[in-house]
Structures are given as structure tokens and as C-alpha cells.
Amino acid sequence: MIRVLLADDQALVRAGFRLLLESAGDIAVIAEAVNGGEAVALTREHAPDVVLMDINMPEVDGVTATHLIASDPRLAATKVVVLTTFDDEETVFAALRAGASGFLVKDVEPEELLQAVRVVARGDALLSPSVTRAVIGAFTATGGSPNSRPPRAPGSAAPGGRAAPGGRAAPPGLASLTEREKEVVGLVACGLSNDEIARELVVSPLTAKTHVSRAMTKLNARDRAQLVVLAYEHGLTVS
């Protein structure tokens, strides 16, 4: 049974999500929070598998709450999915950087929501290739403002191979990545699964999974979503 915590300040939204999730049979809603602060407290109390986190909430917003949950070593097994809209690239990127394992739009189809919860619960990132490129690519390429200047080409590195826009230092393990691992990270950033990476590189799925795992370990990435953020920040994306 997948244990889910709902965090949204709108009671009607929570009720709708609860009804849908619990109709699946393999998902249980164990708690509900009306703001980010309550979401953090209830997550620490119940340690759910997945938190569905609204971004815009009173008192403590969803990005701050996501950071507090993702940075708590006691909650390493809990995954956060933020609920947002397509027109808020900067906030979505901030949530992913804070430790979210993915994001959903609030008008998502019912079956997509159920599948998203299952995907994240088993440890995968919820990253649509097209949306991921649009949101993360636009934001990181402009150094913090999606509309501030023309975006850098998706496959190009930051100037001089240094850290990404915004001046974030390169993680210590970046230099130790092999060329194949860099290639794999770039494919993860495109939203490819391990099986798709295996087909692209003509290797076995196990080999692809091993490369992804090693890259995550070297870059100290919490999950695939964080690997995508690092890929865009440090010029490891592919054209």
C-alpha cells in the first residue's frame, strides 16, 4: 500500500484528490495538511511514501516545505511531488532544486495522477521530457529569470565549463564522471527511462541503470529529478 500525504490549502481540492487516490485500491491517504508547516510536521510524524505538495499555500509555501522534507535525513524515503501550473517555470525549478521528485499540473487526468504516485513511490522521478526541458531549460539557461535573456542552447555548457547560471558551485564529483556517465546524465535530463537509455546507447537496461546510479552517487543526487537539475545547471544536457 502506497501511503500519501496531501498538502493543499483548499479543502475541496484535497477531498477530490483523496477520493480519487483511495479509489485505486493500492493507495491510502494517511494525512492532510492545509499549509507547508503542517505538511512538514505531519510528514515527520507519519513518514509517508509520497507527499502531494501544493506550491502556493499560506504561512509556509510548498517550496520551503519541500526543502525541509528533502533535507531531513530521517525522511530520505519520502518523495515530494509539487502541484503547480505550466506558467510558473521559476517556482517549479525552485521546487525541484529544493528536492521535489517531480511535478504535476492541477488539472492532470485522474489516471495520470494515480500513475504519478506509483512512479514516484517506486523511486523514479516524475519528469515529462517536454515539460522538463521547457521548465528547467528555460530557467537555468537564463540564470534565474526565464525571460531575462535568450536561452542558451540545450546542449551547450556553461561558459568555460564552470558552474551553471546563478553561480552555483560544481559538485565535487562532477570531474570524476566518465564520458559515458556524462552521456547518460544528459539522456536522463531529456526524460529518458533506463530502458530508453539502454536502447539509445545499445546496452542492457542493467548497464544503463548502473551508469545512472553511479552518476547519482558521484553527484550526490537524491533522485533522478535532482540529477536533471544538476545536468541543466552544469552543462550536461544533450541536444
Buried (B, 14 or more C-beta within 10 A) or exposed (E): EBBBBBBBBEEEBBEBBBEBBEEBEEBBBBBBBBBBBBBBBBBBEEBBBBBBBBBBBEEBBBBBBBBBBBEBEEBEEBBBBBBBEEEBBBBBBBBBBBBBBBBBBBEEEBEEBBBBBBBBBEEBBBBBEEBBBBBBBBBBBBBEEBEEEEBBEBEEBBEEEEBBBEEBEBBEBBEEBEEBBBBBBBBBBBBBBBEBBBEBBEBEBEBBBBBBEBBBEBBEBBBBBBBBBBBBBBBBBBE
